[in-house]
Amino acid sequence: MSQQINTYDVAIVGAGVIGSALALHLAQSGYKVALLDLHQPALHATNPERVIALSEGSARYLNALGVWKEVIQSGAGIIQAIDAFEPGQSGRVEMSSQALEAAQALGYVLETRHVLAPIYQRLQQVSLQDNVDIFCPASCLAVKQHETGVSLRVKLGNDEATIQTKLLAGADGTNSFIRQTIGVQTFGWDHNRVGIVASVATEHGHSETAYECFKEEGPLALLPLADGRFSLVWSVAPQHAMSLLALDDVSFLKTLEQEVGLDVSNKTGAFTSLGAREMFPLELCIAKSFAKGRVMLLGNAAHTIHPIAGQGMNLGLRDVAVLADILSQDWAKKDVSQPLIAQTYAERRRLDTLAVAGFTEAVLETFSPSVPLLRWLRGQGLKMTQTTPFLKQTLLKQAAGMGQLKGLNL
């Protein structure tokens, strides 16, 4: 027997960083919100750490939500400089936050749980408890759109329930149930690469510098963690990944040190210790529409991109900021069930998403061939970027994510 649950302004499926941030923003704005997920929020430590990169723009957004102070106190690696290069080439691009006006940093590297925990603490405050209901674990069974909103049938423990909502937000990841159920197709491709992730300690630490090493097989990134170690994200072919994972720690570290070359190891010192290693598939997956009727897609449910530029979570937080901005408008508040809200959201998020995905894929394509002439041209391109103020400033602003949130009602 299915029970009826009260009507909500917005129901959000997916209680990770994107879904929970949206729930917090809307609850603070006075909306009645339901937040659902198949699992309890992942607030425990993992090995390897579940690490995300946040831009300065995302930090400012989380600050507007009132959680950044707690996030940063939990421990964050601060990116004050980025060194991007191709081993064996003289060209490189070196960026510093000092060259970007009003920026505290180019970015931050954090464990996902350190972002989630403050958001959930804020959601559980007495002042917000009347505005948000959290259903975890909850399994979504069906979605039905009708003239006045959306019906979401869910399984709660051994019981079934129907949640009525005026709008539905799907923030349930790359394999989104919501996206598939409403019939939105995707485009993209498998990169035939996997990302190896681990934490790595070095002799001299990171000096708040992130390294992006462009290899023929794929990029290798070293991102600064709060305790002086690096978070490694290494893109390789699946067969190569299996051989790397089979190495003992000492052999893996020697191989890694050879791959990044003296350009890095002369600054960081020897690679001294290694955490647990894991791998995950790399792909491009973008929804052909970010909304259908009264249902909207956010985060990886709308766009999954290669981690080369660390823009995935930042793109998702901009989804949240834009949707919350739309819902803050007087015309939206008059009738939250109007499909124009979802249509406006989809229109406003399309260009930013395609620009980031296009940039990411272009960089991957540019650095993949090993033809000598192309290697020389890449080196010249890096030199030009390094010595051309306009190009470098554009890249800096993109890395810091400061321009994309301008004009929002935060």
Buried (B, 14 or more C-beta within 10 A) or exposed (E): EEEEBEBBBBBBBBBBBBBBBBBBBBBBBEBBBBBBBBEEBBEEEEEBBBBBBBBBBBBBBBBBBBBBEBBBEBEBBBBBBBBBBBBEBEBBBBBBBEBBEEBBBBBBBBBBBBBBBBBBEBBEEEEBEEBBBBBEBBBBBEBEBEEEBBBBBBBBEEEBBBBBBBBBBBBBBBEBBBBBBBEBEBEBEEBEBBBBBBBBBBEEBBEBBBBBBBBEBBBBBBBBBBEBBBBBBBBBBEEBBEEBBEBEBEEBBEEBBEBBBEBBBEBBBEBEEBBEBBBEEBBBBBBEBBBBBBBBBBBBBBBBBBBBBBBBBBBBBBBBBBBBBBBBEEEBEEEBBBBEBBBBBBEBBBEBBEEBBEBBBEBBEEBBEEEEEEBEEBBEBBBEBBEEEEBBBEBBBBBBBBEBBEEBEB
